[in-house]
Structures are given as C-alpha cells and as structure tokens.
Amino acid sequence: MADSGAGTHADEPIDLPIDPWNEQENDEQHGGQSDGGRGRIVVGLSGSLGSLAALHRAVAEARRLDAEVLAVHCWTPVGGEFGYRRSPCPPLLTACRDAAAARLREALDRAFGGTSAGVRLRGAAVRGETGQALVRCADRPGDLLVLGAGSRGALARALRPSVTAYCVRHAACPVLAVPKPPLQRELEALRRHHRVRMPVTA
C-alpha cells in the first residue's frame, strides 16, 4: 500500500465507484453510502500480499458482524498532486483513474479468484494520499477500518510515514491492523538473505 502524506486534492470527488464484487446488484452511487443501516468495514487494498490478507480479514469480520465491505484502492496522478497542479493534464488524469480502477479489479480477482466473497462487497478507486483517503472513507464512528501492517526499517519509516500510524491517529472509527501473512514474511526473508550473500565486486 502507498504511504500517507499531505496534499490530497480536496476539490476532486473523493471516490470513483466501480463494479461491485458481490452477489447483489450495487444500487449506490458513492463509496461512502451504506444500505439498511448495515455496519461497514473499510479496507485498504493495494494488491500487495499484506493488503490481500487485510481484505480476507475484513471479509471474515463482515461475516461475523453481518456487515458490508468497502475495498478502497487509493491513487494519485503521475508526479503527485503537487506536480499535477503545476501541469494539469485531464487526459493523463483520466488514464490514472482508469489504471487505478483496473488495479482494484485485478486485486479483487486475485483475492477471490473471480468468485463471490460471500458478503456484500464493493470496490472504490479513491483519489488521494492513502492515509488521508482511507480516513475520509471510514468517516463514521460505526465503521471499522482494516489495514495490512508490518514492521519496516528506520529508513523506510523516515522516507515514507506509516499509513497505519496515520490512520490510528486520525480515524474516527476503530482501526484493525492485520500482520503480514507468512508467505510475505518468507519472501522478504529470502530477499534479505539473497542481498547478504551477493558477492562484492571491484
């Protein structure tokens, strides 16, 4: 998942709803809406293994609580919001939006293999820095915000602040951080081992 930061483009629509991945017809026009007073679980979905684990945990919580799931993929224009304000290009913005929607569809297909999740599940591609956009989507006290989490090195924390930490500080609802899945931990361990064993050449 991309990390949080300042500079969300506030005068643009927060979210861009796309096709639902559920068993019912989606009759809503905005990602922040809910039907019938049902509880809502908002989950950040970037397509990483950690975010897929968070999505599966969100679905499990939805089954337990009889809630709906809103899977949110956050995106910003190429070059970031500051760069886009300096050189706006509507066709490029449209391409970025469409690419974000495609990444969300791909992530949901990877998570469930093209089958139903067994709960009411909607997806939204949301323009904005990840932490800020997720906090705005999970804007009701009754919501639950689910995120993939994991340990990061000091350099990574300094360069890119933690989305989880941002959401815990600013969210109006409870935040559930899901640890990295075992496969992700194993892959990261293999990469670290490979770097350590790389020969040093002159």
Phi and psi in degrees as GROMACS dihedral restraints (atoms count N, CA, C in turn):
[ dihedral_restraints ]
;  ai    aj    ak    al  type     phi  dphi    fc
    3     4     5     6     1   -70.1    20    10
    4     5     6     7     1   156.7    20    10
    6     7     8     9     1   -94.8    20    10
    7     8     9    10     1   163.3    20    10
    9    10    11    12     1   -76.4    20    10
   10    11    12    13     1   165.4    20    10
   12    13    14    15     1   178.2    20    10
   13    14    15    16     1   176.5    20    10
   15    16    17    18     1   -83.8    20    10
   16    17    18    19     1   164.9    20    10
   18    19    20    21     1   105.0    20    10
   19    20    21    22     1    23.0    20    10
   21    22    23    24     1   -61.8    20    10
   22    23    24    25     1   137.7    20    10
   24    25    26    27     1   -80.9    20    10
   25    26    27    28     1    91.5    20    10
   27    28    29    30     1   -70.4    20    10
   28    29    30    31     1   -22.6    20    10
   30    31    32    33     1   -87.8    20    10
   31    32    33    34     1     7.9    20    10
   33    34    35    36     1  -101.4    20    10
   34    35    36    37     1   154.3    20    10
   36    37    38    39     1   -55.1    20    10
   37    38    39    40     1   140.5    20    10
   39    40    41    42     1   -64.5    20    10
   40    41    42    43     1   -45.1    20    10
   42    43    44    45     1  -133.2    20    10
   43    44    45    46     1   162.1    20    10
   45    46    47    48     1  -127.8    20    10
   46    47    48    49     1    86.4    20    10
   48    49    50    51     1   -59.2    20    10
   49    50    51    52     1   143.1    20    10
   51    52    53    54     1  -128.2    20    10
   52    53    54    55     1  -174.5    20    10
   54    55    56    57     1   -55.9    20    10
   55    56    57    58     1   138.6    20    10
   57    58    59    60     1   -77.2    20    10
   58    59    60    61     1   150.7    20    10
   60    61    62    63     1  -110.1    20    10
   61    62    63    64     1    74.7    20    10
   63    64    65    66     1  -150.7    20    10
   64    65    66    67     1  -178.8    20    10
   66    67    68    69     1   -91.5    20    10
   67    68    69    70     1    -5.3    20    10
   69    70    71    72     1  -115.4    20    10
   70    71    72    73     1   162.9    20    10
   72    73    74    75     1   -74.0    20    10
   73    74    75    76     1   131.1    20    10
   75    76    77    78     1   -85.8    20    10
   76    77    78    79     1   113.2    20    10
   78    79    80    81     1  -107.2    20    10
   79    80    81    82     1    18.9    20    10
   81    82    83    84     1  -107.6    20    10
   82    83    84    85     1   155.3    20    10
   84    85    86    87     1  -110.3    20    10
   85    86    87    88     1    -2.6    20    10
   87    88    89    90     1  -142.9    20    10
   88    89    90    91     1   137.3    20    10
   90    91    92    93     1   -62.5    20    10
   91    92    93    94     1   -23.2    20    10
   93    94    95    96     1   -83.9    20    10
   94    95    96    97     1    -5.8    20    10
   96    97    98    99     1   -86.1    20    10
   97    98    99   100     1   153.0    20    10
   99   100   101   102     1  -136.2    20    10
  100   101   102   103     1   159.7    20    10
  102   103   104   105     1  -115.4    20    10
  103   104   105   106     1   144.9    20    10
  105   106   107   108     1    64.3    20    10
  106   107   108   109     1    18.9    20    10
  108   109   110   111     1    71.4    20    10
  109   110   111   112     1    11.2    20    10
  111   112   113   114     1   -68.6    20    10
  112   113   114   115     1   144.4    20    10
  114   115   116   117     1   -63.3    20    10
  115   116   117   118     1   160.5    20    10
  117   118   119   120     1  -133.9    20    10
  118   119   120   121     1   137.2    20    10
  120   121   122   123     1  -118.4    20    10
  121   122   123   124     1   119.9    20    10
  123   124   125   126     1   -99.8    20    10
  124   125   126   127     1   130.6    20    10
  126   127   128   129     1  -131.7    20    10
  127   128   129   130     1   133.0    20    10
  129   130   131   132     1   -77.6    20    10
  130   131   132   133     1   131.7    20    10
  132   133   134   135     1  -134.3    20    10
  133   134   135   136     1   106.4    20    10
  135   136   137   138     1  -101.1    20    10
  136   137   138   139     1   -17.4    20    10
  138   139   140   141     1   104.6    20    10
  139   140   141   142     1    -9.9    20    10
  141   142   143   144     1   -70.3    20    10
  142   143   144   145     1   163.4    20    10
  144   145   146   147     1   -59.8    20    10
  145   146   147   148     1   -39.3    20    10
  147   148   149   150     1   -63.2    20    10
  148   149   150   151     1   -40.4    20    10
  150   151   152   153     1   -72.0    20    10
  151   152   153   154     1   -31.9    20    10
  153   154   155   156     1   -66.6    20    10
  154   155   156   157     1   -39.0    20    10
  156   157   158   159     1   -62.8    20    10
  157   158   159   160     1   -39.3    20    10
  159   160   161   162     1   -63.9    20    10
  160   161   162   163     1   -39.8    20    10
  162   163   164   165     1   -62.1    20    10
  163   164   165   166     1   -45.4    20    10
  165   166   167   168     1   -63.8    20    10
  166   167   168   169     1   -36.2    20    10
  168   169   170   171     1   -67.2    20    10
  169   170   171   172     1   -39.7    20    10
  171   172   173   174     1   -61.7    20    10
  172   173   174   175     1   -41.4    20    10
  174   175   176   177     1   -65.2    20    10
  175   176   177   178     1   -40.7    20    10
  177   178   179   180     1   -62.5    20    10
  178   179   180   181     1   -41.6    20    10
  180   181   182   183     1   -66.2    20    10
  181   182   183   184     1   -36.6    20    10
  183   184   185   186     1   -63.8    20    10
  184   185   186   187     1   -39.9    20    10
  186   187   188   189     1   -63.3    20    10
  187   188   189   190     1   -42.5    20    10
  189   190   191   192     1   -67.3    20    10
  190   191   192   193     1   -37.4    20    10
  192   193   194   195     1  -100.5    20    10
  193   194   195   196     1    -0.1    20    10
  195   196   197   198     1    54.2    20    10
  196   197   198   199     1    52.2    20    10
  198   199   200   201     1  -115.5    20    10
  199   200   201   202     1   168.7    20    10
  201   202   203   204     1  -100.3    20    10
  202   203   204   205     1   159.1    20    10
  204   205   206   207     1  -115.8    20    10
  205   206   207   208     1   132.4    20    10
  207   208   209   210     1  -113.9    20    10
  208   209   210   211     1   108.5    20    10
  210   211   212   213     1   -89.9    20    10
  211   212   213   214     1   122.6    20    10
  213   214   215   216     1  -116.2    20    10
  214   215   216   217     1   123.5    20    10
  216   217   218   219     1  -108.3    20    10
  217   218   219   220     1   118.6    20    10
  219   220   221   222     1   -93.3    20    10
  220   221   222   223     1   144.7    20    10
  222   223   224   225     1  -148.2    20    10
  223   224   225   226     1   156.7    20    10
  225   226   227   228     1  -134.3    20    10
  226   227   228   229     1   157.8    20    10
  228   229   230   231     1   -61.8    20    10
  229   230   231   232     1   157.6    20    10
  231   232   233   234     1   -56.1    20    10
  232   233   234   235     1   129.4    20    10
  234   235   236   237     1    88.4    20    10
  235   236   237   238     1    -2.6    20    10
  237   238   239   240     1    81.2    20    10
  238   239   240   241     1   171.5    20    10
  240   241   242   243     1   -65.3    20    10
  241   242   243   244     1   -38.9    20    10
  243   244   245   246     1   -62.8    20    10
  244   245   246   247     1   -45.1    20    10
  246   247   248   249     1   -63.7    20    10
  247   248   249   250     1   -37.5    20    10
  249   250   251   252     1   -69.3    20    10
  250   251   252   253     1   -36.5    20    10
  252   253   254   255     1   -64.5    20    10
  253   254   255   256     1   -33.4    20    10
  255   256   257   258     1   -72.5    20    10
  256   257   258   259     1   -35.5    20    10
  258   259   260   261     1  -138.0    20    10
  259   260   261   262     1    74.6    20    10
  261   262   263   264     1   -65.8    20    10
  262   263   264   265     1   141.9    20    10
  264   265   266   267     1  -147.6    20    10
  265   266   267   268     1    93.6    20    10
  267   268   269   270     1   -54.0    20    10
  268   269   270   271     1   -41.6    20    10
  270   271   272   273     1   -60.8    20    10
  271   272   273   274     1   -38.4    20    10
  273   274   275   276     1   -65.9    20    10
  274   275   276   277     1   -39.1    20    10
  276   277   278   279     1   -63.0    20    10
  277   278   279   280     1   -41.9    20    10
  279   280   281   282     1   -62.3    20    10
  280   281   282   283     1   -41.3    20    10
  282   283   284   285     1   -63.8    20    10
  283   284   285   286     1   -40.1    20    10
  285   286   287   288     1   -64.3    20    10
  286   287   288   289     1   -42.0    20    10
  288   289   290   291     1   -62.9    20    10
  289   290   291   292     1   -45.0    20    10
  291   292   293   294     1   -65.5    20    10
  292   293   294   295     1   -38.0    20    10
  294   295   296   297     1   -65.2    20    10
  295   296   297   298     1   -38.6    20    10
  297   298   299   300     1   -64.2    20    10
  298   299   300   301     1   -42.9    20    10
  300   301   302   303     1   -61.9    20    10
  301   302   303   304     1   -39.3    20    10
  303   304   305   306     1   -65.8    20    10
  304   305   306   307     1   -39.8    20    10
  306   307   308   309     1   -64.5    20    10
  307   308   309   310     1   -37.8    20    10
  309   310   311   312     1   -65.5    20    10
  310   311   312   313     1   -45.4    20    10
  312   313   314   315     1   -59.2    20    10
  313   314   315   316     1   -43.7    20    10
  315   316   317   318     1   -62.9    20    10
  316   317   318   319     1   -42.1    20    10
  318   319   320   321     1   -64.0    20    10
  319   320   321   322     1   -41.9    20    10
  321   322   323   324     1   -67.3    20    10
  322   323   324   325     1   -37.5    20    10
  324   325   326   327     1   -64.9    20    10
  325   326   327   328     1   -40.7    20    10
  327   328   329   330     1   -63.6    20    10
  328   329   330   331     1   -38.7    20    10
  330   331   332   333     1   -68.6    20    10
  331   332   333   334     1   -38.1    20    10
  333   334   335   336     1  -122.6    20    10
  334   335   336   337     1     5.7    20    10
  336   337   338   339     1    61.1    20    10
  337   338   339   340     1    30.1    20    10
  339   340   341   342     1    78.3    20    10
  340   341   342   343     1     5.5    20    10
  342   343   344   345     1  -104.0    20    10
  343   344   345   346     1   171.2    20    10
  345   346   347   348     1   -70.4    20    10
  346   347   348   349     1   145.4    20    10
  348   349   350   351     1   -79.7    20    10
  349   350   351   352     1   -11.9    20    10
  351   352   353   354     1    86.2    20    10
  352   353   354   355     1     2.4    20    10
  354   355   356   357     1  -136.5    20    10
  355   356   357   358     1   168.7    20    10
  357   358   359   360     1   -71.5    20    10
  358   359   360   361     1   116.8    20    10
  360   361   362   363     1  -132.3    20    10
  361   362   363   364     1   124.9    20    10
  363   364   365   366     1  -122.9    20    10
  364   365   366   367     1   153.1    20    10
  366   367   368   369     1  -120.3    20    10
  367   368   369   370     1   146.0    20    10
  369   370   371   372     1  -142.8    20    10
  370   371   372   373     1   131.4    20    10
  372   373   374   375     1   -90.9    20    10
  373   374   375   376     1   119.3    20    10
  375   376   377   378     1  -115.6    20    10
  376   377   378   379     1   123.8    20    10
  378   379   380   381     1   -78.1    20    10
  379   380   381   382     1   125.3    20    10
  381   382   383   384     1   149.1    20    10
  382   383   384   385     1   161.3    20    10
  384   385   386   387     1   -61.2    20    10
  385   386   387   388     1   143.3    20    10
  387   388   389   390     1   -56.7    20    10
  388   389   390   391     1   -52.7    20    10
  390   391   392   393     1   -60.1    20    10
  391   392   393   394     1   -48.7    20    10
  393   394   395   396     1   -64.7    20    10
  394   395   396   397     1   -42.0    20    10
  396   397   398   399     1   -65.5    20    10
  397   398   399   400     1   -41.3    20    10
  399   400   401   402     1   -66.3    20    10
  400   401   402   403     1   -40.0    20    10
  402   403   404   405     1   -63.0    20    10
  403   404   405   406     1   -38.5    20    10
  405   406   407   408     1   -69.6    20    10
  406   407   408   409     1   -33.9    20    10
  408   409   410   411     1   -70.4    20    10
  409   410   411   412     1   -42.6    20    10
  411   412   413   414     1   -90.1    20    10
  412   413   414   415     1    68.7    20    10
  414   415   416   417     1  -101.0    20    10
  415   416   417   418     1     6.9    20    10
  417   418   419   420     1  -113.6    20    10
  418   419   420   421     1   142.2    20    10
  420   421   422   423     1   -56.6    20    10
  421   422   423   424     1   -29.3    20    10
  423   424   425   426     1   -80.7    20    10
  424   425   426   427     1    -4.9    20    10
  426   427   428   429     1   -73.3    20    10
  427   428   429   430     1   163.9    20    10
  429   430   431   432     1  -128.2    20    10
  430   431   432   433     1   126.3    20    10
  432   433   434   435     1  -102.1    20    10
  433   434   435   436     1   122.1    20    10
  435   436   437   438     1  -113.2    20    10
  436   437   438   439     1   131.9    20    10
  438   439   440   441     1  -135.5    20    10
  439   440   441   442     1   147.5    20    10
  441   442   443   444     1   -77.3    20    10
  442   443   444   445     1   137.1    20    10
  444   445   446   447     1  -133.8    20    10
  445   446   447   448     1   164.9    20    10
  447   448   449   450     1   179.1    20    10
  448   449   450   451     1   162.7    20    10
  450   451   452   453     1   -72.7    20    10
  451   452   453   454     1   146.4    20    10
  453   454   455   456     1  -135.0    20    10
  454   455   456   457     1   155.0    20    10
  456   457   458   459     1   -71.8    20    10
  457   458   459   460     1   165.6    20    10
  459   460   461   462     1   -62.2    20    10
  460   461   462   463     1   -39.0    20    10
  462   463   464   465     1   -64.6    20    10
  463   464   465   466     1   -44.0    20    10
  465   466   467   468     1   -62.2    20    10
  466   467   468   469     1   -40.4    20    10
  468   469   470   471     1   -65.2    20    10
  469   470   471   472     1   -36.3    20    10
  471   472   473   474     1   -71.3    20    10
  472   473   474   475     1   -39.6    20    10
  474   475   476   477     1   -79.3    20    10
  475   476   477   478     1   -36.1    20    10
  477   478   479   480     1  -136.7    20    10
  478   479   480   481     1   101.6    20    10
  480   481   482   483     1   -56.6    20    10
  481   482   483   484     1   152.1    20    10
  483   484   485   486     1   -71.2    20    10
  484   485   486   487     1   129.0    20    10
  486   487   488   489     1   -62.6    20    10
  487   488   489   490     1   -43.2    20    10
  489   490   491   492     1   -59.6    20    10
  490   491   492   493     1   -47.0    20    10
  492   493   494   495     1   -62.1    20    10
  493   494   495   496     1   -40.8    20    10
  495   496   497   498     1   -60.8    20    10
  496   497   498   499     1   -46.9    20    10
  498   499   500   501     1   -65.9    20    10
  499   500   501   502     1   -39.6    20    10
  501   502   503   504     1   -60.8    20    10
  502   503   504   505     1   -38.7    20    10
  504   505   506   507     1   -73.0    20    10
  505   506   507   508     1   -34.3    20    10
  507   508   509   510     1  -112.8    20    10
  508   509   510   511     1   -14.7    20    10
  510   511   512   513     1   -69.1    20    10
  511   512   513   514     1   146.3    20    10
  513   514   515   516     1   -88.0    20    10
  514   515   516   517     1     3.1    20    10
  516   517   518   519     1  -135.5    20    10
  517   518   519   520     1   170.1    20    10
  519   520   521   522     1   -61.6    20    10
  520   521   522   523     1   148.0    20    10
  522   523   524   525     1  -120.7    20    10
  523   524   525   526     1   128.2    20    10
  525   526   527   528     1  -110.9    20    10
  526   527   528   529     1   117.0    20    10
  528   529   530   531     1   -97.8    20    10
  529   530   531   532     1   121.8    20    10
  531   532   533   534     1   -97.2    20    10
  532   533   534   535     1   124.2    20    10
  534   535   536   537     1   -61.4    20    10
  535   536   537   538     1   161.1    20    10
  537   538   539   540     1   -59.1    20    10
  538   539   540   541     1   141.0    20    10
  540   541   542   543     1   -69.9    20    10
  541   542   543   544     1   155.5    20    10
  543   544   545   546     1   -54.2    20    10
  544   545   546   547     1   -39.4    20    10
  546   547   548   549     1   -60.7    20    10
  547   548   549   550     1   -41.5    20    10
  549   550   551   552     1   -65.5    20    10
  550   551   552   553     1   -41.4    20    10
  552   553   554   555     1   -62.7    20    10
  553   554   555   556     1   -40.1    20    10
  555   556   557   558     1   -66.3    20    10
  556   557   558   559     1   -41.6    20    10
  558   559   560   561     1   -64.0    20    10
  559   560   561   562     1   -41.1    20    10
  561   562   563   564     1   -66.2    20    10
  562   563   564   565     1   -38.2    20    10
  564   565   566   567     1   -64.0    20    10
  565   566   567   568     1   -40.0    20    10
  567   568   569   570     1   -64.2    20    10
  568   569   570   571     1   -40.6    20    10
  570   571   572   573     1   -64.9    20    10
  571   572   573   574     1   -41.6    20    10
  573   574   575   576     1   -63.8    20    10
  574   575   576   577     1   -41.8    20    10
  576   577   578   579     1   -62.9    20    10
  577   578   579   580     1   -40.4    20    10
  579   580   581   582     1   -64.7    20    10
  580   581   582   583     1   -40.5    20    10
  582   583   584   585     1   -65.6    20    10
  583   584   585   586     1   -39.0    20    10
  585   586   587   588     1   -65.1    20    10
  586   587   588   589     1   -36.9    20    10
  588   589   590   591     1   -85.5    20    10
  589   590   591   592     1    -4.5    20    10
  591   592   593   594     1   -64.1    20    10
  592   593   594   595     1   128.0    20    10
  594   595   596   597     1   -69.0    20    10
  595   596   597   598     1   146.3    20    10
  597   598   599   600     1   -91.0    20    10
  598   599   600   601     1   122.8    20    10
  600   601   602   603     1  -109.7    20    10
  601   602   603   604     1   152.6    20    10
